[in-house]
């Protein structure tokens, strides 16, 4: 009997959208066995690092073991878009816990110092083989592939409806709930650690044998833990795993078992799923049971034990595909399901707390200088992935397993009611407690769990949490330090907020924080670090170009634009750069549709993974499309990645590559999300000398403009602009596009993969046949290759640009006399005449006449302006 997974987020299988997926038990068992082998090796290295010859016995050691398992399962989420450049926040998180055990908290805290942390990490990794092995295992492509498979295809339960929950997410949520319940019950610390470890491993053997999963989980837990923890701890963990499904007789209730059972049920959302399954599947299942002549009923099929298994096996034996068909029916009916009059079953006094870093945009872009922007972007991730968990561990012994999500400036954790307010207040103080650099303030809000209370879905409660957080962010804290102006000091010329006390680059009067970002700390996380350390196919930019970074640092923006370093002196015209700002459409609404907490968390993971996979695919296509130049151009593109995480990104690219990047990233993200989510993109291009901060702001405004369309239609959208002279301010960028649209010479923003819109412009210019139906790796590679070739002269494409420019000039000239409507009419008539004449550019006129004009309700609309802009982007400024 195959294992079926109902998918909260659909997937594409063989180019067909699937809402339920099935795999053979053999394949699932094989993949999960491989995962457990990696886990055992990984935990052995941890034990050897902390205690070479003794088992782990202390509560802190066991909690660290749990946290390492948690990080292990999250390894695909922590995969870095640019590896080897610097120690990522998740590595610092992991090493902080290890060092605090081995070296003491004082030495561990050195990792949190951005000035010496990188150096210390390299020193420790170089000195200890166990630490290096831990990192190597977490970054293994084989492990990452196995974990991604497990997230997607292994359900927490094999029955229709119950198979909606992800197995790995269930394990992690179970450990989070277990700690909150145990801490609320005031159990002693060692007991808490044992319960949480048992929760993390309670179903660990299920993918190997779903039918007899308790026995298999006991075997797997022993195999994973034997020799790592002391015998007493191991036996207590095994006892809890063995008993978490057994019937409890009156008088023999073990509080640890009660905690584990509650955590198990809450994490899978079984009580909520049981109610939903009753309502949406009961009739369908009973019809199948009766139709196929299987002995049993709905209630028995969703009970526990071999009797339930027998019903499902018999259904599948008599009609192959029954479980998958019921799973698909469940998904379809779930969309219409609305809860009514549900009650809080447990009243568990557990809370979901969300903390949010305030004013991230202001913090990241305050100086407008690239080293500071890069450093600040990394610091936001460091703040929520490393610093806050370390901060809460040191004060309240909150394990990392309680953090169900941290990234993108947000932290989501499960906490007991007796700590929730104290934790929130502590988080507010976190930024002020960080002595190395001022960090943005944190706001927080919390809601009670379980989330099924009073008929509300987890998504609706999450929406309530967001509204409470929004209100909290609007409040002004009297305790938060403010800059006080005496009226006699100079303001920082970079951030414009704090008093200047020093100089940066001998030019700018700057405050202490801006100096730290630009010169002291930012130097480690900037273009130089990427140039020297980031590898692709084993090669760095230093090795590919033959240049040290110091030799190119003054021309780094020109290099990003596509200029060859070897031909620098021969260049007549410097190519252009482009800034891409990317953000998800209606992600809040997508999350709010979640029916269980497990689904809510799985969706957040899928979004993060999908954007990273889209980036990796783009880099691979660049590398594979351009032959001998592929490695250089892929490394050049990677050099310009400023930030990528969650559902947003900021990238600086050669202008010629910006449209292929937009199309590739949006397409792959959309496919990885099974068509459930889309992206909007703002693209602003200019010569390399253009003020970068202003160009980033312009891209941001274009992103907002595109999102108006993307949100309305729920599709990928793009707005783009280019300037050759002058400064492209944020207000100017959007006002130009609005004005040109009103004049009927532009139709921006566009749906990215619209065959009759954006793709039609690309086809007109490049003589391609792109359509929404045929976009794939091969057509994207063809697009990249074609755009790259435009650095050399192509008369056919250049002629189309010349004709489009001619049309714009005619409209502009005639509009002064007859207005835009008549000017367009006259120009279009001229275009059609030229398209059938024997002029030099007849082919260009003909192609433009065919593809750039639309008559709608007696109104003539053209896209001459967009075609001209697209040409300037695709040619990259080389022409």
N, C-alpha and C positions, 0 to 999 in steps of 0.2 A: 504494500500500500504506500503510494507516494505521499510525501509531506507537502502540504499546501500552505501557503502563506497568503492571507488577505492583506492587501497593501494599502496603508493609509495614503501613501504617495505612489501613484502608478509608475510603471517602468515600461520601456520599449523593449520588446523581445522580438527579434527578427523583423524589425520595423513595424511591428504591430503593438498597439497600446494594450498593456495587460494590467488588470486590477487585482488579479490573483496569480501567483506563480507556484509552480510545483517542481520539486526536485526529488530524486530518489533518496531513500534513507541511507543507502551506501555512500552516495556523494556527500551528503550532509555529515555523516559520521566521519568520513575521511578528512574533510576540511576541519571539523571541530577537533579531531584527534591531533591534527597538526598544530592548531591553536594552543591546545593544552601542552604539547611538547615545548613550544616556544615559551609558554607561561612558566613551566617548571624551570627551564634553563635561566630565564630572567630572574625568577625569585631565588634560585640558587646563588646567582651572582650577588644579589642583595644580601643574603645571609652571610656569604663569604666576606663581603665588604664590612659588615657590621660585627659579626661574630664568627671568626673562622672555624673554631672548634666546638662551639656551644650552640644549642638551639635558642631560638627567640622565646623569651619568657615574659619580659616586661610589657605593660600595657602600651607604652609608646612604640615599642618594637613591633607589636602586633598591629597597632593602628597604622604604622608606616607600611607594613606588609599589605594591609587592606588598601591603602592609598596607592601603592605601587600597582596593585591589580586594577584599580580604578583607572589609573593613567594608562596601563597596558591596553585595556579595552577601548580607551579613547584615542589610541595612537593614530588612527586615520584622521581624526579631527585635528590633531596636533601636527599633522604633516605640514611642513613649511613650504610656502610658495617658492622661497629661495633658501635652500639648505646651505650649510657650511659658511654662511656669511658672518653670523654671530650666534651666540647661545640664545636660543629662542626662549620665550617666557615659560613654556612648559618644561624645558630642560632645567631652567633655574628652579622651578617649582619642585621638580623631582630631586634635584641635587640639594636644595635647601633642606628637605626632610632627611635625606641621607647624611648630610653634614651635621645637622643638629644632633643626630644620634651619635655619630662617630667623633665629631670634633667639638661639639658644644654649640649652643645657640649663638654665642658671640662670633665664632668663626663662620657659622652658617650665614649670619646676617651680612657678612662681607659680600656675599653674592648679590645682595640687594643694592649695593653701591655701584651705580653705572660706570664709575670711573675705573674701579679696580676689579669689578666682578668678572669681566671677560677674561682678564689675565689670570685671576685665581682659578677659574673653571678650567682653563687650558693647563695650568700647573697641576691641578688635581687629576684631571683626566690622563695627563701624560704619566703621572706617578702611579696610577692604580689600574691594573688590567680589568678588574671587576667592574669599575665604573665605565670603562670604555666598552665592555661587552654589553652592559645594560643599555647604553645608548645605541649600540650597533643592532641589538635585537629589536628595539622599538622602531628603528628606521628600516628594518628589513622589508624589501618589496614583497617577499613571499608572505610575511606576516600581515602586512597591510592589505594585500589582496584577499587573504583568508578572512580577515576581520570584516572587510567590506561585504564579502559574500555572506558572512554570518549575520551582520546587521540586517541585510536585505531579505534573506531566504529562510532564516531559522526562526520559527514562531515560538512564543512562550507556551503555547498549547496547540495541538494539532486539529482540534475540532473547529468547524466553521463558526465564525464570530469570535471565538476565543483565540483563533489564530491571527487576530488583528494586532496583537501585541508582539513587539520585537523581543526576542529572547535576551539579547545582551542588555537592552535598555531595561528590561524587567529585572535582571540581576543587579544592575547599578541602582535603580530606584528602590529595590528591596533593601539594599544596604543603607541607603539614605533614610528611608522610613524607619528601619530597625534602630539606627542610632538615635533618631529623634524620640522614638517611643521608649528606648532604654534610658536615655538621658532624662526624659520626663519622669520616669519611674524611680529616679535617684538610685539606680543600681550602681554598685561600685565599678571603678574604671576597668578593671580586668574583665569583669563580667560583661560590660558593655562591648569591649573589644571582641570577645568571643562570640557574642550574639551577632555583631556586625559582620565578622568574618564568616560565620555560618550563613548569614543572609546572602553574602556575596557569592557563596559557593553552594547554596541549597539545591539548585537544579543543575549544577555544573556538568553532570553526565547525561542530561536529558537528550542532547542531539545525537549521542552515541546509541541510546536505546530509549525512545520515547515511551514505549509500553511499560518498561520496568525502570523508570527513570530514578526512583529513589535509591534502589540498589546500585544502579550505575553511577549515581551522583556520589554515593558513599565511596565507591571504588575510586572514582576520579579525584575526589577531595583528598583521599589518603595519598594517592599518587602525587598530587600537587604539593601537599603539605608535609609528607613524611620526611623527618630529619631536619625540617626547617623550624618547626615549633616544638616545644616540649611535649612529651607524651600526654600529660594531663590535659593540656589545651587541645591537642588533636582529638582526644577521645570526647571531650565536651562538644567540640564542633561536630564530630560525627554523630553523636547522640542527638543533637538538635536537627541535623539533616535527616536522620532516620525518622524522627518523630514529627516532622512538620506537616505530615499528611495523616498521621494515625489518629484514630478516635481516642479522645481523652475521657477517662472515667472520672466521675465525681470524686474529689478527694485527692487526686494525684496530679492536679494542675501545677505545672512548672511555669513560673512567670516568664522565663526565657522563651519557652515554647509559645506562650501566648503572644509575646512580642513578635516572634518570627512569623507566626501565622497571620497576625494583623498586617505586618509589613508585606508579606507575600501577597495577601489579598488586595491591599491598597495599591501596590506597585503594578499589578497586572490589571487593576480595575475590574476584577472579577464580578463584584457585586453589581457594578454598573453594566458590565457586558452581559451578565446573566439576564438582567431586566431587558436590555436591548434585544438580545437574542430571542428571549421569550416573545417579544412583540413582533419582530421582523422575520423570524425564521421558523417559528413553531409550526405554523400551518403547512409550510413547504416541506419541512422534514417529516411530519406525520403522514403527509401524502406520499412521500417517497417510501417510507417504511411500509405503508399499506400496499402501495403499488407493487413493490418488489417482494412482498411477502416475508419481510424480516420480523422476527419476534422481538418485541420491545416497544418503547414509546419515547416521546421527547424527553421526559424527565429522567428516564434511565440513561438515555444517550448522553445527557449532560451531567450525570452523576460521576462518581469516581470508581476506579477499580476495573477488573477484567470484564465485568458485565457490560460496561459502557464501551470498552474496546471491541467486544464481540459484535455489537450492533454496527459500529462504523466499518469494521473489517468485512462484515457480511454485506453491507450496502455497497461497498466498493467492489466486492467480489462479483456481485450480481449485476452491477452496472458501473463499469469503469468510468471515473470522472465525476461521480456523484458529489464527492467532497468539494472538488474544485467548483462545480456548478453551484452548489449551495453557498460557497464562499463568495462567489461573484454576485449572487443574489443579495447576500448580506451587504456587500459594499454598495450596491446600487440603492437598496432600500435605506441604508444608513444615512444617505444624503438628505432624505426627507424626514428622518426620525427627529421628533421633538419630545423632550422629556416633560413629564407632567407630575407634579406633586411628589417628587422624590424626597427622601429624608436622609439626613446625615446618620448613617448606620452606626458609626463608631463614636462620634463626638470626641475625637482623639486628642484635642488640644494640640494639634500640629499645624504649623503655618508655612505657607509659601512666601518667601521674602525675596523681593527683587531690589537690587541696588543699581543705580545708574550714574555713570560719570557725566557730570554736567558740562555743558559748553565745550564739547570735544572739538568742534570746528574752530572755535576761537583759540583753544589751546594748541592745536596742531599747526594752524596757519598764522599764528600771531606775529612771527618774524618775517615770513615771506621768503626765507632763505632755505634752500634745499636741505642742507645738513640738519637744520632744526626741524623741518617738516618730517623728514625721515625718522629722526630720533624721537620726536613727539608721538608719531604714529606707533612706533614700537613701544613707547612708554605707556600708551593707553592699554595695549594688550598686556604688558608687564604688570600694570596696575591691577587688572581684573583677574588675570590668570595666575600670577605669582604673588604679588604683594598682599592682596586681600586674603587669600587662603592662608598665607604664612602668618599674617597679622592675627587672624581669628584662631588659628591653631595655637599660637603662642599665648593667647589670652584665655581661650575657652576650651581648648583641646577639641575644636570642631574638625572632624576628619574631612579630607578632600572629597570623600565619597558623598558628603552632604551637598556638594556643589553639582547640581544637575546640568548647569550650563554656565560657562563664563567665557565671554568673548564679545567683540564689537562694542566694548564700553559697558557691558551689562553683566551682572552676576545674579544667578537664580539659585537659591538654596532652600532646603527643607530644614526647618528648625523647630524645636519644642517650644510650647507656649511660655514656659517659665524662663526662656532665654531671649525670646524674640525682640523685645523692646531694648534690652541691653545690647544685643548684637547690632541692631539698627543704629543706636546711638554711637556705638564703637566705630561702625563704618563711617559715620559722619566725621569722626575724628581721624580717620585713617590718613587722609592727605596731610594733615598737620603733623602727624607723627613721623612722617617720612622726612628725615633730616637732610637728605642730599639735594632735594630739589622741590620747589613748590609744585604740587599736583592739583588738578581740578577738584572741586568739591564733589561729594557724593550725596545723592538723595536716595531715599529708600521708602518702600511701602510694603505692606504684607496683608495677606488674606488667610482666613482659616481653611484647613483641609479636614476631611477629604473634599474634593472639589465638586462632588455630586450633590452637595447639600441644596435643598430647596429647589430642585428641578433645574438647576443651572448646569450647563456643560462646563468642562474644564476650560474650553475656549472662551466661554462667556465670563467665567471667573477670572481668567487671565486678562480679558478685556477690562474687567473691573480693577484688577491690579494695575494695569497700565494707566487707567484714569486716576486712581489714587496716587500713583507715582507722578503723573503730570501735575496734579495739584501740589504735591510735596515740592516739586521742582520750582513751582511758581512762588513758593514762600521764601522770604528772605530771613536767613538765620542771623540772629543778633550776635551769635558767638563766632561767626566766621570772620577771620581777619580781613580787613580792607586796607587798601593803600590810602594813606592820608597825605594830602597835598598841603605843603606849607606855603605854596605860592612863590617860592624862591628857588626851587630845584628845577633841573632839566628833566624833561620826560624822556623815557627810553624811546629811541628813534625806531626801534624794531616793533615792540608790542604796543607802544603808545599808552601804556597803563602805569607801569611802575616808574619810580624815580631812577634816573640814570646814575650809575656809580662807577662805570668803567667804559672801556671802548672795545668794540669788536672789529677785527680786521683793520685796526687803525683808522677806521672810517666812521663807524656809527657809535654815537653815544648810546650805551646800553645798560640795562639793569642786570643784576647778578644772574637771574634765571635765564635770560636770553643769551648771555655769554656762555653759561654752562651748556645750553642746548646747541649753540652754534660751534663753539670751539673746544670746550673741554670734554663733553660727553658725545656730542654729535659726530665727532671725528671718527668714532669707532663704528658708527652705523650709517654710513653714507656711501657715495659712489666708490670711494677708495676701497672700502671693505669688500664690496661686490666685485670690483675689478680684480682684486687680488685673490679672493677666496671662493667665489661662486663658480662651480664647475658644471659643464655640460659635456657629456661624452668624455669625461676625465680632463677637460681642458678649461682653463680660465681665460678671461679677456687678455690678461697679461701675456699668456703663452700664445694665444691666437694672433694678437696684433704685433707682438714683439716689443711692446712699449711698457715701461713702468708708468704707474699712474701719475707720478709727478710731472712726467713729460707731456701729459695730455690734460691735466686738471684744468687749465685755463680755457680749454676748448671742449670741455665735456658736453656742453649743450649742443655744440655743432656735431660732435660725434654721435650723440643721441639722435640727432636729426638725420643721420645717414652719411655724414661726410667721411671719406676715406682718409685715414691719418697719413698714409703714404703719399697722397696727392694734395695735401693741404695747401701747398704753395701754388698749385696749378688751378685751384678752384676759382671759377669766374663768378658763380652764383652759389651761395650756401643753401643747402636744402633746409626744409622747415621741420619744426617739431609739432606734435599734436598732443593735447592733454585730453584724456578720457576720464570722465567721472561716470561711474556705474552704480546703479542702485535698484533694488527689487521693487516691483509693483505690487501693491495691495498685500504685502506680506503679513501685516497685522490681521487683516480679514481672513487670510489663509490659515493663520494660526488659531484664530477665534472659532473656526469651524470644527476644531478638534473635539472628539467625543470622549476621549479618555486622556489621562495625564501622560500615559505611555506614548500615545499618538502625538501629543503636543511636543514632547521631547524629541521623538524620532523625526518630526518635521524640521525642528531647528537643526538637528544633525545633518539631515539630507540637504538643507539649503547651504550650509557651510561646505559640505563635501562637494556639492555640485558646482559651486563657483570655483573652487580650487581645481577640480577636474577639468573645468572649461579652460582655465588658464594653462594647465599642463598640456592639454590637447592643442591649444593655440601654439605654444612654444614648439611642440613636436611637429606640427604641420609646417611651421616656418623652417625648422631644421631640415625636414624631409623634402621641401618644395624647391629649394634653391641650390641643390647640388653642392659644389665645393664651397659656396658662400653661405650655406645653411647654418653652420655652427656660429659663424660670426654674427649673422643677423639675428639668430635666436638669443645669443648672449647680449647683443645690443638691446633687444626688446626687454630682456630680463633686467638689464641695468636700470631701465626706466620704471620698474614696478615700485611704486611708493608704498602702497597699502593694498591688501586684499584679504578680506575676511567677512564672515557672515554673509550678507547679501550686497555688500558694496565694495568698490575698488577705486583707486586712483592710479593712473598709469600715464607715463610720458613715453611717447613712441615717435619713430620717424613718421612724418605725415603720410607717406605713401602706404604705410602699414596700418594706419588707424582704421580705415574702413574694413579691411579684411579682419582685423582684430575685433571690431564691433560685431561683425556678422558671425564670426566663429564663436566668440564667447557667449553671445546671446543664444545662438543655436544650440551649442552643447549644454549650456545651463538648462535651457527649456527641455531638452531631451532627457537629461539626467533627472529632472524633476517630473518626468512623465507628463509634460504639458500642463502641470498644475500651477506653475509660476512663470513669471516673465521678468525681464529687466528693461530699464530705460537707460539711455546713454546720452550724455552731453559731450560733444566733441568740438574743441576749439583749437585752431591751428594758426601758427604765426612763425616768423623767422626766429632763430634761436636767441637773438638779442632782446626779444620782446620780454618785458617784465613777467617772470614766471608766475608770481603770486596773482597778478591781475588776470593772466590767462587761465589759471586754475579757477578763479572766481567766475570768469566768463563761462567756463565749462559747467560749473555748478548751476548757473542760471539757465543754461541750455538744458541741463538735466531736468530741472524743474519744469521747463517748457515741454520737454518730451514726455514727462510723467503725466501731464494733463491728459495726453492722448493714451498713454500706456495704461493708466488706471481706468480710464473710461471704457477701453476695449479689452483690457486684460491681456494685452499682447506686447511683445518687445517693441520699443519705440526709440527713435533717435532724432536728435536735432544737431545740426553741424554748421560750422561757419569757419571762414578763413579770412585772414587779413594780411596784406603785404606791407602796408605802411600805416603808421599811426598806432595808437594804443587801443586794443580791443577791450573796452571796459565791460563789466557784467551787464550793465543796463543797456549799453549799445548793442551787444550781441543779440539779445532777444528783440529789442525794438526794431533792428534791421530786418529780422526775419518776419516779424509781424507786419511791418510796412510792406515788404515785398509780397507777402501773402495777400494783403489787401489790394495790392496792385495786380494781382493775378499772374505774377511771374515766378512764384514759389508756392510750394504746397507743404512746407515743413510745419510741424514735425511729421515723420514718416513711421509707419509700421515697418520694422526692419526687413521682415521676409515677405513683404507684399509684392506679388508678381506684377501688379499694375502700378506700383509706386517706386519704392526705393530700389528694388532689384531691376526695375525697368530702366532706371537711370544708369545703373552699372552696365546693363546689357547694351544700352545705347552707346555708351562711351567705349566699352571694351570689346564689343561684338561677341559677347558671351550669351549663353542661354540659361541663365540662372532662373530658377523658379522655386516657390515654396516647396514643391514636391520633389525637386531633384537635388536640393542642397545636401551634401554629404562630404566625407573627407576628400574625395577625389575632386569635386567641384570647388571646394574651398582651397585645395592645393593649387588648382588651376588659377583661381582668382589671385592668390598670393604671388604666384609666378608671373602672371600677366602684369600685376601692379609693379613688381620689381623691375620688369623689362622696360617700364616707362621712363626710367632714368636715361635710357637711350631714345633717340628721336623715333617717333612713330607718326608719320604724316597723317594717316587716316584718323587717328584719335585726336591729334592736334587740330585737324580741320573741323571736327565736330565742335571743339571748344571755340574755334575762331568764328564759326557760324553762330553759335549760341551767343557769343559776345556781340556779334554784329546785330543780332535780333534785339538784344538789350539796349544797344546804342540807339537803334531806330525807335524803339518804344520810348526811350527817355527823351529823344529829340522831338518826336511828334506829339508826345503827351503835353508839351508846353502849349501847343497850339490847339489840339482837339480833345485833350483829356486822355486818360489811360485806356478807357474802354475802346474808343475809336482807334487809338494808337496801336493797341494789340490787334484789333481787327485788320487794320492796314498791314501790319507786320506779318501776320499769319498769312494773309493773301499773298504777300510778296514771297514768303517762304515756300508756299505751295507752287507758285509760279517758277521759282528757282529750282524746285525739286524735279520739274519736268523739262527744264531747259538743258542746254548743252554747256553749262558753266563749268569752270574748273572744279568747283566743290560740289558738283551735283549729288554725289553719293552722300556727302555730309548733310546737305539740305534735305535729301530724301529721308535719311534716317531720323533726322530731327523732326521733320514734318510728321513722320509716322509715330513717333514715340514720345513727343513732348507736349502734345496739345490735347485738350479734352473740352468738349462742348457740353455744358451742363445747364439746363434750364435757360436756354438762350444766352448763356454767359460763356465766354471763351476763357479757359484757364490754361496757363502754360507753366512749364517748369524750367524755363531758360536759365534763370538765376541759379537754381539748384544744380543743373548740369554743369554750369561754369564753375561753381564751388567744388563739386565733386571732382572735376578734372584737376583743379589746383591741388586738392588733397591727394588724389591718386598719383599724380605726377611728382608729388612730394617737394615741389619747389625746384626740382632739377630742370624744369622747363618753364 
